[in-house]
Amino acid sequence: MLSTQRLPVDFYRSVQDDVRAAADRAGLAAVLTDHPDDVAYLTGFFHHPCERPVAVLLPVDGPTRLLLPELEREHAQAQHAAAELVSYPEFPGRVPPFTHLRDVAGRVGHPGSTAAARVAEIARDLPRAALEIADVVGTARLRKRPEEIALHAEAARITDLMLVAGRDLVEQALAAGGELPSEAELAAHVTRVGTATMYADHADVVVVSLLAGGLVYAGPNSAHPHGLPSGYRLRPGDTFMLSLGCAVGGRYVEGERTFLLGEPSAEQRRYYEAVRAAQQAGTEFLAPGVVCADANRHCLDVIRDAGLAGFLRHRQGHGIGLGMHEPPWLEDGDPTVLEEGMVVSNEPGIYVPGHAGYRISDSMLITESGARPFTSYPRSLDDVVIPVP
């Protein structure tokens, strides 16, 4: 029997109870959020956001309500959304959508991500509500529950399979003596493997914006950290990167490896080993009680000490959950203290213009005793060199 990716209603009831308690401690009467990841976290309703508002109202006293357009009602019912459904006919409509929640009164917290125009709209339509920024839901999302951790682990398994599949495609082309795949062909291949595995192994797949896949770039293209796959065709001597990930039950994992096509040069060895050492140092330093800014500095200092500071382009990493990028941030400006149950990426990298980029990334679970990677594809230099016949 295929396993379902959807969490039970009891999970969402427990989440809502915890958020209610936090809102009560903050002196709020209710929490109102239109962030699609918050909506999914609180109710289990996943949707593609558009101009039609979808929001959750979670009062300290009273039932959770999910405001949504009527055309989404059946989708919410099919997903067993853990909330009372409150629908409006259409947008913009003769009756503004948020007036359907106009009985709410008192201090109402909303996330800082809510657009200014949306805040003004809500304030107009909920005259008894005193709106203020209070990211109670975002704070709750920082620490993952056991049910979520299991979903992250399954996402990591599929991500590792995609990394293997990408390497296999290159090796098969080398063995056949034909032309090597392009970045776009590699990206399409690993995406097919990821999505096919998802649907083969799971019933009721939770579809999100990036179900499986990622970025693939080679040679000088890989010197751009978020470059998009192109028609560039791999060639012997290239450094190339598979920056992959997927989401199971809406919970993301990323796994990234840099590969060397043929016997590496001294330059390639130096660059790769500096990043590998930084990533290992980052893994060893992550633990409950560690400040994010300190973790970032400890990790990236390995690259600085190797004389490669000029090739740094980004922080050590970021939080991962219902979003591929979310708090906390492993960066000099984040004073967040890591706690057990948080999930973060550990992905130091260097980018050498005109040559290539080198990055190794694993999604890490902060545990009682330190941190452990969800993804397991090997990281040593010997493991990422692909021999060329």
C-alpha positions as a Markdown table, in Angstrom:
| # | Residue | x | y | z |
|---|---|---|---|---|
| 1 | Met | 0.0 | 0.0 | 0.0 |
| 2 | Leu | 1.3 | 3.4 | -0.9 |
| 3 | Ser | 1.9 | 5.8 | 2.0 |
| 4 | Thr | 0.0 | 9.1 | 2.1 |
| 5 | Gln | 2.0 | 12.4 | 2.3 |
| 6 | Arg | -0.8 | 14.1 | 4.2 |
| 7 | Leu | -0.6 | 14.6 | 8.0 |
| 8 | Pro | -3.7 | 13.7 | 10.0 |
| 9 | Val | -6.2 | 16.3 | 11.3 |
| 10 | Asp | -5.0 | 15.7 | 14.8 |
| 11 | Phe | -1.6 | 17.1 | 13.8 |
| 12 | Tyr | -3.2 | 20.4 | 12.8 |
| 13 | Arg | -5.4 | 20.6 | 15.8 |
| 14 | Ser | -2.3 | 20.3 | 18.0 |
| 15 | Val | -0.5 | 22.9 | 16.0 |
| 16 | Gln | -3.5 | 25.3 | 16.3 |
| 17 | Asp | -3.6 | 24.7 | 20.1 |
| 18 | Asp | 0.1 | 25.7 | 20.4 |
| 19 | Val | -0.3 | 28.8 | 18.3 |
| 20 | Arg | -3.4 | 29.8 | 20.3 |
| 21 | Ala | -1.4 | 29.5 | 23.5 |
| 22 | Ala | 1.4 | 31.6 | 22.1 |
| 23 | Ala | -1.1 | 34.2 | 20.8 |
| 24 | Asp | -2.7 | 34.3 | 24.3 |
| 25 | Arg | 0.7 | 34.8 | 25.9 |
| 26 | Ala | 1.3 | 37.7 | 23.5 |
| 27 | Gly | -2.0 | 39.3 | 24.5 |
| 28 | Leu | -3.6 | 38.8 | 21.1 |
| 29 | Ala | -7.2 | 38.0 | 20.5 |
| 30 | Ala | -6.5 | 36.2 | 17.3 |
| 31 | Val | -3.9 | 35.5 | 14.6 |
| 32 | Leu | -4.7 | 36.2 | 10.9 |
| 33 | Thr | -2.3 | 35.1 | 8.2 |
| 34 | Asp | -2.5 | 35.0 | 4.4 |
| 35 | His | 1.0 | 33.5 | 3.9 |
| 36 | Pro | 0.4 | 30.3 | 1.9 |
| 37 | Asp | 2.9 | 28.3 | 4.0 |
| 38 | Asp | 1.2 | 29.5 | 7.2 |
| 39 | Val | -2.1 | 28.4 | 5.8 |
| 40 | Ala | -0.7 | 25.0 | 5.0 |
| 41 | Tyr | 1.0 | 24.7 | 8.4 |
| 42 | Leu | -2.2 | 25.5 | 10.3 |
| 43 | Thr | -4.8 | 23.7 | 8.3 |
| 44 | Gly | -3.2 | 21.3 | 5.8 |
| 45 | Phe | -4.6 | 23.2 | 2.8 |
| 46 | Phe | -2.0 | 23.7 | 0.1 |
| 47 | His | -2.8 | 26.0 | -2.7 |
| 48 | His | -1.2 | 28.2 | -5.4 |
| 49 | Pro | -1.6 | 31.8 | -4.3 |
| 50 | Cys | -3.1 | 34.3 | -6.7 |
| 51 | Glu | -5.1 | 37.5 | -6.5 |
| 52 | Arg | -7.9 | 35.8 | -4.6 |
| 53 | Pro | -7.2 | 36.0 | -0.9 |
| 54 | Val | -6.8 | 32.9 | 1.1 |
| 55 | Ala | -6.3 | 33.4 | 4.9 |
| 56 | Val | -6.6 | 31.6 | 8.2 |
| 57 | Leu | -8.2 | 33.3 | 11.2 |
| 58 | Leu | -7.2 | 31.6 | 14.4 |
| 59 | Pro | -8.9 | 33.2 | 17.5 |
| 60 | Val | -7.7 | 32.5 | 21.0 |
| 61 | Asp | -11.3 | 31.6 | 21.8 |
| 62 | Gly | -13.2 | 30.1 | 19.0 |
| 63 | Pro | -12.9 | 27.8 | 15.9 |
| 64 | Thr | -10.2 | 28.2 | 13.3 |
| 65 | Arg | -11.6 | 29.6 | 10.0 |
| 66 | Leu | -10.2 | 29.3 | 6.5 |
| 67 | Leu | -11.2 | 32.1 | 4.3 |
| 68 | Leu | -11.1 | 31.1 | 0.6 |
| 69 | Pro | -12.8 | 31.7 | -2.7 |
| 70 | Glu | -15.7 | 29.4 | -3.5 |
| 71 | Leu | -13.8 | 27.8 | -6.4 |
| 72 | Glu | -11.2 | 26.5 | -3.8 |
| 73 | Arg | -13.8 | 25.0 | -1.5 |
| 74 | Glu | -13.7 | 21.5 | -3.1 |
| 75 | His | -9.9 | 21.6 | -3.0 |
| 76 | Ala | -9.9 | 22.3 | 0.7 |
| 77 | Gln | -12.5 | 19.6 | 1.4 |
| 78 | Ala | -10.5 | 17.1 | -0.6 |
| 79 | Gln | -7.4 | 17.9 | 1.5 |
| 80 | His | -9.4 | 17.6 | 4.7 |
| 81 | Ala | -8.5 | 21.1 | 5.7 |
| 82 | Ala | -8.6 | 21.4 | 9.5 |
| 83 | Ala | -10.8 | 24.5 | 9.7 |
| 84 | Glu | -14.3 | 25.9 | 9.3 |
| 85 | Leu | -14.5 | 26.9 | 5.6 |
| 86 | Val | -15.7 | 30.4 | 5.0 |
| 87 | Ser | -16.0 | 31.1 | 1.2 |
| 88 | Tyr | -16.7 | 34.2 | -0.8 |
| 89 | Pro | -18.1 | 34.1 | -4.4 |
| 90 | Glu | -15.4 | 35.8 | -6.4 |
| 91 | Phe | -12.7 | 38.5 | -6.3 |
| 92 | Pro | -12.8 | 41.5 | -6.1 |
| 93 | Gly | -16.5 | 41.0 | -5.7 |
| 94 | Arg | -19.2 | 43.4 | -4.6 |
| 95 | Val | -18.7 | 42.3 | -1.0 |
| 96 | Pro | -15.0 | 42.4 | -0.1 |
| 97 | Pro | -13.7 | 38.9 | 1.0 |
| 98 | Phe | -12.5 | 39.9 | 4.5 |
| 99 | Thr | -15.9 | 41.2 | 5.5 |
| 100 | His | -16.8 | 37.5 | 6.0 |
| 101 | Leu | -14.6 | 37.6 | 9.1 |
| 102 | Arg | -15.9 | 41.0 | 10.4 |
| 103 | Asp | -16.9 | 39.6 | 13.8 |
| 104 | Val | -13.3 | 39.5 | 15.0 |
| 105 | Ala | -12.3 | 42.1 | 17.6 |
| 106 | Gly | -9.3 | 43.1 | 19.6 |
| 107 | Arg | -5.6 | 42.8 | 18.9 |
| 108 | Val | -5.0 | 40.7 | 15.8 |
| 109 | Gly | -1.5 | 39.6 | 14.9 |
| 110 | His | -0.4 | 39.1 | 11.3 |
| 111 | Pro | 3.0 | 38.2 | 9.8 |
| 112 | Gly | 5.3 | 40.9 | 8.5 |
| 113 | Ser | 5.0 | 39.3 | 5.0 |
| 114 | Thr | 1.4 | 40.5 | 4.6 |
| 115 | Ala | 1.4 | 43.2 | 1.9 |
| 116 | Ala | 0.7 | 46.7 | 3.0 |
| 117 | Ala | -2.3 | 46.9 | 0.6 |
| 118 | Arg | -3.7 | 43.7 | 2.1 |
| 119 | Val | -3.2 | 45.1 | 5.7 |
| 120 | Ala | -5.1 | 48.2 | 4.7 |
| 121 | Glu | -7.9 | 46.1 | 3.1 |
| 122 | Ile | -8.2 | 44.0 | 6.2 |
| 123 | Ala | -8.2 | 47.0 | 8.5 |
| 124 | Arg | -11.0 | 48.5 | 6.4 |
| 125 | Asp | -13.1 | 45.4 | 6.4 |
| 126 | Leu | -12.5 | 44.4 | 10.1 |
| 127 | Pro | -13.3 | 47.6 | 11.9 |
| 128 | Arg | -13.1 | 46.1 | 15.4 |
| 129 | Ala | -9.8 | 44.5 | 14.9 |
| 130 | Ala | -6.5 | 46.3 | 15.9 |
| 131 | Leu | -3.9 | 44.9 | 13.5 |
| 132 | Glu | -0.3 | 44.5 | 14.5 |
| 133 | Ile | 2.7 | 42.5 | 13.2 |
| 134 | Ala | 3.2 | 39.4 | 15.4 |
| 135 | Asp | 4.6 | 36.4 | 13.6 |
| 136 | Val | 3.4 | 33.9 | 16.0 |
| 137 | Val | 2.9 | 31.2 | 13.3 |
| 138 | Gly | 6.4 | 31.8 | 11.9 |
| 139 | Thr | 7.9 | 31.3 | 15.3 |
| 140 | Ala | 6.0 | 28.0 | 15.8 |
| 141 | Arg | 7.2 | 26.8 | 12.4 |
| 142 | Leu | 10.9 | 27.1 | 13.4 |
| 143 | Arg | 10.9 | 23.8 | 15.4 |
| 144 | Lys | 9.7 | 20.8 | 13.4 |
| 145 | Arg | 7.5 | 18.2 | 15.0 |
| 146 | Pro | 8.3 | 14.4 | 14.6 |
| 147 | Glu | 5.7 | 14.0 | 11.9 |
| 148 | Glu | 7.3 | 16.8 | 9.9 |
| 149 | Ile | 10.8 | 15.4 | 10.4 |
| 150 | Ala | 9.7 | 12.1 | 8.9 |
| 151 | Leu | 8.6 | 14.0 | 5.8 |
| 152 | His | 11.9 | 15.8 | 5.6 |
| 153 | Ala | 13.7 | 12.5 | 5.8 |
| 154 | Glu | 11.7 | 11.0 | 2.9 |
| 155 | Ala | 12.3 | 14.1 | 0.8 |
| 156 | Ala | 16.1 | 13.6 | 1.5 |
| 157 | Arg | 15.8 | 10.0 | 0.3 |
| 158 | Ile | 14.4 | 11.2 | -3.0 |
| 159 | Thr | 16.9 | 14.0 | -3.3 |
| 160 | Asp | 19.7 | 11.5 | -2.9 |
| 161 | Leu | 18.2 | 9.4 | -5.7 |
| 162 | Met | 18.1 | 12.4 | -8.0 |
| 163 | Leu | 21.8 | 13.1 | -7.3 |
| 164 | Val | 22.6 | 9.5 | -8.2 |
| 165 | Ala | 20.5 | 9.8 | -11.3 |
| 166 | Gly | 22.2 | 12.9 | -12.5 |
| 167 | Arg | 25.6 | 11.4 | -12.2 |
| 168 | Asp | 24.4 | 8.2 | -13.8 |
| 169 | Leu | 23.2 | 10.1 | -16.9 |
| 170 | Val | 26.7 | 11.6 | -17.4 |
| 171 | Glu | 28.5 | 8.3 | -16.9 |
| 172 | Gln | 26.2 | 6.6 | -19.3 |
| 173 | Ala | 26.9 | 9.2 | -22.0 |
| 174 | Leu | 30.7 | 8.8 | -21.4 |
| 175 | Ala | 30.5 | 5.1 | -21.7 |
| 176 | Ala | 28.5 | 5.4 | -24.9 |
| 177 | Gly | 31.1 | 7.7 | -26.4 |
| 178 | Gly | 28.5 | 10.2 | -27.5 |
| 179 | Glu | 27.9 | 13.8 | -26.6 |
| 180 | Leu | 27.5 | 14.7 | -23.0 |
| 181 | Pro | 24.1 | 16.0 | -21.7 |
| 182 | Ser | 23.4 | 19.7 | -21.5 |
| 183 | Glu | 22.5 | 21.5 | -18.3 |
| 184 | Ala | 18.9 | 21.6 | -19.4 |
| 185 | Glu | 18.8 | 17.9 | -20.2 |
| 186 | Leu | 20.4 | 17.0 | -16.9 |
| 187 | Ala | 17.8 | 19.2 | -15.1 |
| 188 | Ala | 14.9 | 17.6 | -17.0 |
| 189 | His | 16.3 | 14.1 | -16.2 |
| 190 | Val | 16.6 | 14.5 | -12.5 |
| 191 | Thr | 13.2 | 16.2 | -12.3 |
| 192 | Arg | 11.6 | 13.2 | -14.0 |
| 193 | Val | 13.3 | 10.8 | -11.6 |
| 194 | Gly | 12.2 | 12.8 | -8.6 |
| 195 | Thr | 8.6 | 13.2 | -9.6 |
| 196 | Ala | 8.3 | 9.7 | -10.8 |
| 197 | Thr | 9.6 | 8.4 | -7.5 |
| 198 | Met | 7.2 | 10.7 | -5.7 |
| 199 | Tyr | 4.1 | 9.3 | -7.4 |
| 200 | Ala | 5.3 | 5.7 | -7.4 |
| 201 | Asp | 6.0 | 5.6 | -3.7 |
| 202 | His | 3.2 | 7.9 | -2.3 |
| 203 | Ala | -0.5 | 8.2 | -2.5 |
| 204 | Asp | -2.2 | 11.6 | -2.3 |
| 205 | Val | 0.9 | 13.6 | -3.2 |
| 206 | Val | 1.0 | 17.1 | -1.9 |
| 207 | Val | 1.7 | 19.3 | -4.9 |
| 208 | Val | 3.8 | 22.4 | -4.2 |
| 209 | Ser | 5.6 | 24.9 | -6.4 |
| 210 | Leu | 8.8 | 22.8 | -6.6 |
| 211 | Leu | 7.8 | 19.2 | -6.2 |
| 212 | Ala | 11.2 | 17.9 | -7.3 |
| 213 | Gly | 14.2 | 19.2 | -9.3 |
| 214 | Gly | 16.5 | 22.2 | -9.0 |
| 215 | Leu | 19.3 | 24.0 | -10.7 |
| 216 | Val | 22.0 | 22.4 | -12.9 |
| 217 | Tyr | 25.0 | 24.4 | -14.1 |
| 218 | Ala | 28.5 | 23.6 | -15.5 |
| 219 | Gly | 31.8 | 25.3 | -16.1 |
| 220 | Pro | 31.7 | 29.1 | -16.0 |
| 221 | Asn | 27.9 | 29.1 | -15.7 |
| 222 | Ser | 28.2 | 27.5 | -12.2 |
| 223 | Ala | 30.0 | 30.6 | -11.0 |
| 224 | His | 26.6 | 32.2 | -10.8 |
| 225 | Pro | 25.0 | 30.9 | -7.5 |
| 226 | His | 21.4 | 30.9 | -8.8 |
| 227 | Gly | 22.0 | 30.5 | -12.5 |
| 228 | Leu | 19.3 | 28.7 | -14.5 |
| 229 | Pro | 20.0 | 25.6 | -16.6 |
| 230 | Ser | 21.0 | 26.4 | -20.2 |
| 231 | Gly | 21.8 | 24.6 | -23.4 |
| 232 | Tyr | 25.5 | 24.4 | -22.4 |
| 233 | Arg | 26.7 | 20.9 | -23.0 |
| 234 | Leu | 29.1 | 19.3 | -20.5 |
| 235 | Arg | 32.7 | 18.7 | -21.6 |
| 236 | Pro | 35.7 | 16.9 | -20.0 |
| 237 | Gly | 37.5 | 19.0 | -17.5 |
| 238 | Asp | 34.3 | 20.8 | -16.4 |
| 239 | Thr | 33.2 | 21.4 | -12.8 |
| 240 | Phe | 29.4 | 21.1 | -12.7 |
| 241 | Met | 26.8 | 21.4 | -9.9 |
| 242 | Leu | 23.6 | 19.5 | -9.2 |
| 243 | Ser | 21.6 | 21.8 | -6.8 |
| 244 | Leu | 18.6 | 19.6 | -6.2 |
| 245 | Gly | 15.7 | 19.2 | -3.8 |
| 246 | Cys | 12.1 | 18.1 | -3.4 |
| 247 | Ala | 9.1 | 18.4 | -1.0 |
| 248 | Val | 7.3 | 15.5 | 0.6 |
| 249 | Gly | 4.1 | 16.5 | 2.3 |
| 250 | Gly | 5.1 | 20.1 | 1.6 |
| 251 | Arg | 8.3 | 19.7 | 3.6 |
| 252 | Tyr | 11.5 | 20.6 | 1.7 |
| 253 | Val | 15.0 | 19.2 | 1.6 |
| 254 | Glu | 17.9 | 20.4 | -0.5 |
| 255 | Gly | 21.0 | 18.4 | -1.4 |
| 256 | Glu | 23.7 | 19.9 | -3.6 |
| 257 | Arg | 26.9 | 18.4 | -4.9 |
| 258 | Thr | 29.7 | 19.7 | -7.1 |
| 259 | Phe | 31.2 | 17.1 | -9.5 |
| 260 | Leu | 34.5 | 17.2 | -11.4 |
| 261 | Leu | 34.4 | 15.7 | -14.9 |
| 262 | Gly | 37.8 | 14.0 | -15.4 |
| 263 | Glu | 41.0 | 14.1 | -13.4 |
| 264 | Pro | 40.9 | 17.4 | -11.3 |
| 265 | Ser | 43.5 | 20.0 | -11.7 |
| 266 | Ala | 45.4 | 21.4 | -8.7 |
| 267 | Glu | 43.2 | 24.5 | -8.9 |
| 268 | Gln | 40.0 | 22.4 | -8.8 |
| 269 | Arg | 41.3 | 20.3 | -5.9 |
| 270 | Arg | 42.1 | 23.4 | -3.9 |
| 271 | Tyr | 38.7 | 25.0 | -4.4 |
| 272 | Tyr | 36.7 | 21.8 | -3.8 |
| 273 | Glu | 38.7 | 20.9 | -0.6 |
| 274 | Ala | 38.3 | 24.3 | 0.9 |
| 275 | Val | 34.5 | 24.1 | 0.5 |
| 276 | Arg | 34.4 | 20.6 | 1.7 |
| 277 | Ala | 36.3 | 21.5 | 4.8 |
| 278 | Ala | 34.1 | 24.5 | 5.5 |
| 279 | Gln | 31.0 | 22.4 | 5.1 |
| 280 | Gln | 32.4 | 19.8 | 7.6 |
| 281 | Ala | 33.3 | 22.6 | 10.1 |
| 282 | Gly | 29.8 | 23.9 | 9.7 |
| 283 | Thr | 28.3 | 20.5 | 10.4 |
| 284 | Glu | 30.4 | 20.1 | 13.6 |
| 285 | Phe | 29.6 | 23.5 | 14.9 |
| 286 | Leu | 25.8 | 23.4 | 14.5 |
| 287 | Ala | 24.0 | 22.5 | 17.8 |
| 288 | Pro | 21.3 | 23.8 | 20.2 |
| 289 | Gly | 22.4 | 27.0 | 21.9 |
| 290 | Val | 24.6 | 28.2 | 19.0 |
| 291 | Val | 23.8 | 31.6 | 17.6 |
| 292 | Cys | 23.2 | 31.6 | 13.9 |
| 293 | Ala | 25.6 | 34.5 | 13.3 |
| 294 | Asp | 28.4 | 32.6 | 15.1 |
| 295 | Ala | 27.7 | 29.4 | 13.1 |
| 296 | Asn | 28.0 | 31.4 | 9.8 |
| 297 | Arg | 31.3 | 33.0 | 10.8 |
| 298 | His | 32.8 | 29.7 | 12.0 |
| 299 | Cys | 31.9 | 28.0 | 8.7 |
| 300 | Leu | 33.0 | 30.7 | 6.3 |
| 301 | Asp | 36.2 | 31.4 | 8.2 |
| 302 | Val | 37.5 | 28.1 | 6.9 |
| 303 | Ile | 37.2 | 29.6 | 3.3 |
| 304 | Arg | 38.7 | 32.9 | 4.4 |
| 305 | Asp | 41.6 | 31.2 | 6.1 |
| 306 | Ala | 42.3 | 29.3 | 2.8 |
| 307 | Gly | 42.8 | 32.6 | 1.1 |
| 308 | Leu | 39.5 | 32.4 | -0.9 |
| 309 | Ala | 37.5 | 35.1 | 0.8 |
| 310 | Gly | 37.2 | 37.0 | -2.5 |
| 311 | Phe | 35.1 | 34.2 | -4.0 |
| 312 | Leu | 32.5 | 34.1 | -1.3 |
| 313 | Arg | 29.0 | 35.2 | -2.5 |
| 314 | His | 26.6 | 34.1 | 0.2 |
| 315 | Arg | 26.0 | 33.0 | 3.8 |
| 316 | Gln | 26.4 | 29.5 | 5.2 |
| 317 | Gly | 22.7 | 28.6 | 4.9 |
| 318 | His | 19.1 | 29.1 | 5.8 |
| 319 | Gly | 16.1 | 27.5 | 7.4 |
| 320 | Ile | 14.0 | 24.9 | 5.5 |
| 321 | Gly | 10.5 | 23.7 | 6.2 |
| 322 | Leu | 7.3 | 24.5 | 4.3 |
| 323 | Gly | 9.5 | 27.0 | 2.4 |
| 324 | Met | 12.7 | 26.1 | 0.7 |
| 325 | His | 14.1 | 29.3 | 2.2 |
| 326 | Glu | 12.8 | 30.4 | 5.5 |
| 327 | Pro | 14.1 | 31.6 | 9.0 |
| 328 | Pro | 16.4 | 31.1 | 10.7 |
| 329 | Trp | 19.3 | 32.5 | 8.6 |
| 330 | Leu | 22.8 | 31.3 | 9.1 |
| 331 | Glu | 24.2 | 34.7 | 8.5 |
| 332 | Asp | 26.2 | 37.4 | 10.4 |
| 333 | Gly | 23.0 | 39.5 | 11.0 |
| 334 | Asp | 20.8 | 36.8 | 12.6 |
| 335 | Pro | 21.0 | 36.5 | 16.4 |
| 336 | Thr | 18.6 | 33.5 | 16.5 |
| 337 | Val | 19.7 | 30.8 | 18.8 |
| 338 | Leu | 19.4 | 27.3 | 17.3 |
| 339 | Glu | 17.1 | 24.9 | 19.0 |
| 340 | Glu | 16.5 | 21.2 | 18.8 |
| 341 | Gly | 14.0 | 20.4 | 15.9 |
| 342 | Met | 15.1 | 23.2 | 13.6 |
| 343 | Val | 16.1 | 22.3 | 10.1 |
| 344 | Val | 18.7 | 24.4 | 8.3 |
| 345 | Ser | 20.9 | 24.1 | 5.1 |
| 346 | Asn | 24.6 | 23.9 | 5.5 |
| 347 | Glu | 25.9 | 25.1 | 2.1 |
| 348 | Pro | 29.1 | 27.1 | 1.9 |
| 349 | Gly | 30.3 | 27.9 | -1.6 |
| 350 | Ile | 32.8 | 29.8 | -3.6 |
| 351 | Tyr | 32.3 | 31.2 | -7.1 |
| 352 | Val | 35.3 | 31.9 | -9.3 |
| 353 | Pro | 34.4 | 34.1 | -12.3 |
| 354 | Gly | 35.2 | 32.6 | -15.7 |
| 355 | His | 36.0 | 29.2 | -14.1 |
| 356 | Ala | 33.2 | 27.6 | -11.9 |
| 357 | Gly | 31.4 | 27.5 | -8.7 |
| 358 | Tyr | 31.8 | 25.0 | -5.9 |
| 359 | Arg | 29.1 | 24.3 | -3.3 |
| 360 | Ile | 28.1 | 21.4 | -1.1 |
| 361 | Ser | 24.8 | 21.5 | 0.7 |
| 362 | Asp | 23.0 | 19.2 | 3.1 |
| 363 | Ser | 19.8 | 19.9 | 5.0 |
| 364 | Met | 20.6 | 19.5 | 8.7 |
| 365 | Leu | 18.4 | 18.6 | 11.6 |
| 366 | Ile | 19.4 | 20.2 | 14.9 |
| 367 | Thr | 19.3 | 17.4 | 17.5 |
| 368 | Glu | 19.9 | 17.3 | 21.2 |
| 369 | Ser | 23.6 | 16.5 | 20.7 |
| 370 | Gly | 24.4 | 18.5 | 17.6 |
| 371 | Ala | 23.3 | 18.2 | 14.0 |
| 372 | Arg | 22.9 | 15.5 | 11.4 |
| 373 | Pro | 22.3 | 15.7 | 7.7 |
| 374 | Phe | 19.1 | 14.4 | 6.1 |
| 375 | Thr | 20.9 | 14.0 | 2.8 |
| 376 | Ser | 23.6 | 11.3 | 2.5 |
| 377 | Tyr | 25.2 | 11.5 | -0.9 |
| 378 | Pro | 29.0 | 11.3 | -0.3 |
| 379 | Arg | 31.1 | 14.5 | -0.1 |
| 380 | Ser | 34.8 | 13.5 | -0.4 |
| 381 | Leu | 36.7 | 14.5 | -3.5 |
| 382 | Asp | 37.1 | 10.9 | -4.7 |
| 383 | Asp | 33.3 | 10.5 | -4.5 |
| 384 | Val | 32.6 | 13.4 | -6.8 |
| 385 | Val | 35.2 | 12.9 | -9.5 |
| 386 | Ile | 33.7 | 11.3 | -12.6 |
| 387 | Pro | 36.5 | 9.5 | -14.6 |
| 388 | Val | 36.6 | 10.3 | -18.4 |
| 389 | Pro | 37.7 | 7.3 | -20.5 |
